Amino acid sequence: MAENITLEIVTPEKAVVSEEAQIVMAPGSLGEFGVLSGHTPFMTSLKLGVVRYVDKANKERFVFVSGGFAEALPKRVTILAESAERRKDIDIERAKAALVRAEERLAKEGDDKIDFTRARAALARALLRIRLAETARL
Ligand code: ATP
């Protein structure tokens, strides 16, 4: 069997994951990529998306990331994310409240006090958090 790799996911606020993984899939800016032990080293930026990995016990795990950077080395993947939570730690009510706030801002078309780019990014984060958390309930 292939060797495991160490996956670290950190944000400016907290360490979210520090664990052995059999495979890591991440949302690179240029598309999703997968890393197994022994991979050629590379670095990439990440977009909003989901990091998926298979842990030592063969369980698939899901982590929300809102963008950042990833560095893959032969035995380690390090993800520096702007924000990140494990699927089980997503607070759906908080994400729904963030969605409503973003929708209210986006509805104020033409209001030059609103930062629409920021509101669209908040909307995308909230929608993804809700979608990811809800898949855990299926
Ligand atoms: P909010 O407006 O609710 O803060 P946001 O999208 O602006 O949402 P971020 O800037 O992405 O929040 O994240 C700030 C911090 O709050 C991060 O540590 C992130 O992990 C955490 N966080 C944000 N939303 C949630 C959520 N719904 N469930 C759990 N943690 C969350």
Residues whose N, C-alpha, C, O or C-beta is under 5 A from the ligand:
A	BS01	ATP	E13 S66 S83 A84 E85 D89 I90 D91 I92 R94 A95 A98 R125 R129
